[in-house]
Amino acid sequence: MAKNETQTSSVTRRQFASVAAAAAAGFLLTACGPRRLHEIPRDRLREAIKEWERDYSEKYGKAVTVSDAGPMPGVLFAMALDLSRCNGNRRCVEACVAENNQSREPEVQWIRVLSMDKDKGIDFSDADPYYEPAEVPEPGRFYVPTACQQCRNPPCTKVCPVGATWTEPDGIVVIDYDWCIGCRCCMAACPYGARHFNWGVPSIPPGELNSNIHYLGNRPRPKGVVEKCTFCIQRTRAGRYPACLEICPTGARKFGNMLDPESEIRYILENKRVVLLKQELNTMPKFFYFYGT
């Protein structure tokens, strides 16, 4: 009996020592205790990034780079989607999963494409996200891809009790995966169903990891946190288009800087009939829908 008690005590001490070491490392990393990623001093953040790069490279068996690229001055990102061009092929979903290191099992998808009846127009109560026809587009149907609307008045950031989600100066709403406590208040507040919770340990096959990572975007997430679209922050802050736009075979997606009067996105906003989802909620999305033809 005494032997069993000793073994139990030993295991408990080891567990305590492990937790204490992790807490001490976090304290030292931020110089004065835990902070959100956007509050950490730059030199400490870069130390954390080097540690992530070592851990991810070892875990996935390939060289991984983690970017800390910040927002560019004078930039406010926005996306527009031409409903007359989208044919419901869902290639944007597949590209998003691969680019943003979303879990394959359990499955997480940031983009959801809804099939709707042309006679009814945009009607979420009648939308079908599980359509599986032999071919698309289906007669009498049109398609509305949805994801985070990158709102200028986001309800999700207001309800987070720990401040783990916020809007960056370039308009991208981000999540600090290390600070998120998994309460899912933001999911309840989002009227677009654009946030997703990791109920299980996310799984990414080692050979399929996208090694081009941004610390506020597509780095692998742990179990028990919320995640969402970030306009492919690892790409757009490097001057590239989001993966969903590049893969779209019909050219339905447009992306750019709302503050640039010469940008394609500004032309659409000024010259096309633009639709906002659930406009009556005053969330002020930066994801616009329009009919190009």
C-alpha positions in Angstrom: 0.0 0.0 0.0 2.8 2.4 0.9 4.5 1.5 -2.4 1.4 2.5 -4.4 1.1 5.8 -2.4 4.7 6.6 -3.2 4.2 6.0 -6.9 1.1 8.2 -7.0 3.0 10.9 -5.1 5.9 10.7 -7.6 3.7 11.0 -10.6 1.9 13.9 -9.1 5.2 15.7 -8.4 6.3 15.1 -12.0 3.1 16.5 -13.3 3.4 19.5 -11.0 7.0 20.1 -12.1 6.0 20.0 -15.8 3.2 22.5 -15.4 5.3 24.8 -13.2 8.1 24.7 -15.9 5.7 25.6 -18.6 4.2 28.5 -16.6 7.7 29.8 -15.8 8.7 29.7 -19.4 5.6 31.7 -20.4 6.4 34.2 -17.7 10.0 34.6 -18.8 9.0 34.9 -22.5 6.9 38.0 -21.9 9.3 39.5 -19.4 6.5 40.5 -16.9 4.0 37.7 -17.0 1.5 36.4 -19.6 0.3 38.8 -22.3 -1.7 38.6 -25.5 0.4 38.2 -28.6 -0.1 41.8 -29.8 1.0 43.1 -26.4 4.3 41.1 -26.2 7.5 43.2 -26.8 8.9 42.6 -30.3 12.1 40.9 -29.1 10.1 38.5 -26.9 7.7 37.7 -29.8 10.6 36.8 -32.0 11.9 34.4 -29.4 8.5 32.8 -29.3 8.4 32.6 -33.1 11.8 30.8 -33.2 10.5 28.3 -30.7 7.4 27.7 -32.8 9.5 27.2 -35.9 11.7 24.6 -34.1 8.6 22.8 -32.7 6.7 22.7 -35.9 9.7 21.7 -38.0 10.4 18.8 -35.6 6.8 17.7 -35.4 6.0 17.8 -39.2 9.4 16.9 -40.5 9.9 19.9 -42.8 11.4 23.4 -42.5 8.7 25.8 -41.2 8.9 29.6 -41.2 6.6 31.7 -39.0 6.0 35.4 -40.0 5.3 38.3 -37.8 4.6 40.7 -40.6 2.5 43.6 -39.4 -0.2 45.6 -41.1 0.8 47.9 -44.0 0.0 51.6 -43.4 -2.9 52.9 -45.5 -4.4 49.5 -46.1 -7.9 48.3 -45.2 -8.5 44.9 -46.8 -11.9 43.8 -48.2 -13.2 41.1 -50.4 -16.1 41.1 -52.9 -17.8 38.0 -54.5 -19.6 38.0 -57.8 -22.7 35.9 -57.3 -23.3 35.8 -61.0 -20.0 33.9 -61.5 -19.9 31.5 -58.6 -20.9 28.0 -59.8 -20.7 26.2 -56.5 -17.6 24.1 -57.3 -16.2 24.4 -53.7 -12.6 24.7 -54.9 -12.2 27.7 -52.6 -13.1 25.4 -49.6 -10.4 22.9 -50.5 -7.7 25.6 -51.1 -8.6 27.3 -47.8 -8.2 24.1 -45.9 -4.8 23.4 -47.4 -3.5 26.9 -47.2 -4.6 27.6 -43.6 -3.7 24.2 -42.0 -7.2 23.4 -41.0 -7.8 20.1 -39.3 -8.6 17.1 -41.6 -9.9 15.0 -38.7 -12.0 16.2 -37.0 -12.8 18.3 -40.1 -12.7 22.0 -39.9 -13.6 24.3 -42.9 -13.6 28.1 -42.7 -15.6 28.6 -45.9 -19.1 27.3 -46.4 -20.8 27.4 -49.7 -24.6 27.6 -49.6 -26.9 26.5 -52.4 -30.0 28.7 -52.8 -33.1 28.8 -54.9 -33.0 31.5 -57.5 -36.7 32.2 -57.2 -36.4 32.9 -53.4 -33.1 34.9 -53.6 -30.8 35.1 -50.6 -32.7 33.1 -47.9 -30.6 31.5 -45.2 -33.6 29.6 -43.9 -33.8 27.7 -47.2 -30.0 27.4 -47.9 -28.4 24.0 -48.4 -24.7 23.7 -47.4 -24.7 20.0 -48.1 -25.6 19.9 -51.7 -24.0 17.0 -53.7 -25.2 17.1 -57.3 -23.5 15.2 -60.1 -22.6 18.5 -61.7 -22.7 22.2 -60.8 -24.3 24.6 -61.3 -27.7 23.1 -60.7 -30.6 24.4 -62.7 -32.6 27.0 -60.7 -29.9 27.3 -58.0 -27.2 29.9 -57.2 -24.4 29.8 -54.7 -23.3 32.0 -51.8 -19.9 31.3 -50.3 -19.7 32.5 -46.7 -16.8 32.9 -44.2 -15.8 35.5 -41.7 -17.2 38.9 -42.9 -14.3 40.8 -41.3 -16.8 43.2 -39.8 -15.9 46.8 -38.9 -18.3 46.6 -36.0 -17.7 42.9 -35.0 -19.8 41.6 -32.2 -17.4 38.7 -31.7 -14.6 40.8 -30.4 -16.9 42.6 -27.9 -18.0 39.5 -26.1 -14.7 37.8 -25.6 -14.1 37.8 -21.8 -10.3 37.6 -22.1 -9.7 39.8 -25.2 -8.3 37.0 -27.3 -9.8 38.3 -30.5 -9.5 41.8 -32.0 -9.4 43.8 -35.2 -6.0 44.6 -36.7 -5.3 48.1 -38.3 -5.7 46.6 -41.8 -9.1 45.3 -40.9 -8.4 41.7 -40.3 -10.1 40.2 -37.3 -7.7 37.8 -35.6 -7.6 35.3 -32.7 -4.8 34.7 -30.3 -4.9 30.9 -30.0 -2.7 30.9 -26.9 -5.0 33.3 -25.1 -8.4 31.8 -26.2 -10.1 29.9 -23.3 -12.6 28.1 -25.5 -15.7 29.6 -24.0 -17.2 30.0 -27.5 -18.9 33.3 -26.6 -17.6 34.7 -29.9 -19.3 31.9 -31.8 -22.6 32.7 -30.2 -22.2 36.4 -31.0 -21.2 35.9 -34.7 -24.4 36.1 -36.8 -22.7 34.5 -39.8 -21.6 31.2 -38.2 -18.1 32.0 -39.3 -16.2 30.8 -36.2 -15.3 27.2 -35.6 -14.3 25.3 -32.4 -11.7 22.5 -32.2 -13.6 19.8 -30.3 -10.8 17.3 -30.9 -7.1 17.4 -31.4 -6.6 18.9 -34.9 -4.9 16.5 -37.3 -2.8 17.6 -40.3 -0.8 15.0 -42.2 2.9 15.9 -42.0 3.3 16.1 -45.7 0.3 18.4 -46.1 1.4 21.2 -43.7 1.7 24.6 -45.3 5.1 25.7 -43.9 4.5 29.4 -44.8 2.9 30.4 -41.5 1.8 33.7 -39.8 1.6 33.7 -36.0 -1.9 35.3 -36.1 -3.2 33.1 -38.9 -2.5 29.6 -40.1 -0.2 28.1 -37.4 -1.5 24.7 -36.2 -4.2 25.2 -33.5 -4.6 23.2 -30.3 -7.7 21.4 -29.1 -10.2 23.6 -27.3 -9.8 27.0 -29.2 -11.8 28.9 -31.8 -10.5 29.6 -35.3 -11.7 31.5 -38.4 -10.8 33.1 -41.7 -8.0 35.7 -41.6 -8.1 36.7 -45.3 -5.0 34.5 -45.6 -3.0 36.9 -43.5 0.2 35.0 -44.2 -0.3 35.8 -47.9 -2.1 39.2 -48.0 0.5 40.9 -45.8 3.1 39.7 -48.2 1.4 41.3 -51.2 -0.4 38.1 -52.4 -4.0 37.2 -53.0 -5.9 34.9 -50.6 -5.8 31.3 -51.7 -9.6 31.1 -52.3 -9.3 33.9 -54.9 -6.4 32.3 -56.7 -8.0 28.9 -57.0 -11.4 30.1 -58.2 -11.9 28.9 -61.8 -14.6 31.5 -62.6 -12.9 34.6 -61.2 -15.8 35.2 -58.8 -13.7 36.7 -56.0 -12.1 40.1 -55.9 -9.8 41.4 -53.1 -7.9 44.6 -52.4 -7.4 47.8 -50.4 -10.6 49.7 -49.7 -8.6 52.9 -49.2 -7.0 52.8 -52.6 -9.2 54.7 -55.1 -7.6 52.8 -58.0 -8.1 49.3 -56.6 -10.5 46.8 -58.1 -12.4 46.5 -54.8 -13.1 50.3 -54.8 -14.4 50.1 -58.4 -16.8 47.4 -57.4 -18.1 49.3 -54.4 -18.6 52.5 -56.4 -20.0 51.0 -59.6 -21.8 47.7 -58.8 -25.0 46.9 -56.9 -23.4 45.6 -53.6 -25.2 43.3 -51.1 -24.2 42.9 -47.4 -25.3 39.9 -45.5 -27.6 40.7 -42.6 -27.0 44.4 -43.1 -29.8 45.2 -40.6 -27.4 44.0 -37.8 -25.0 46.9 -38.4 -21.9 44.7 -38.2 -20.5 46.6 -41.2 -18.9 43.6 -43.1 -15.9 44.1 -45.4 -17.0 41.1 -47.4 -19.3 42.3 -50.2 -21.5 40.4 -52.6 -22.4 41.8 -56.0 -23.8 40.9 -59.5 -21.3 41.5 -62.2 -23.6 40.6 -65.0 
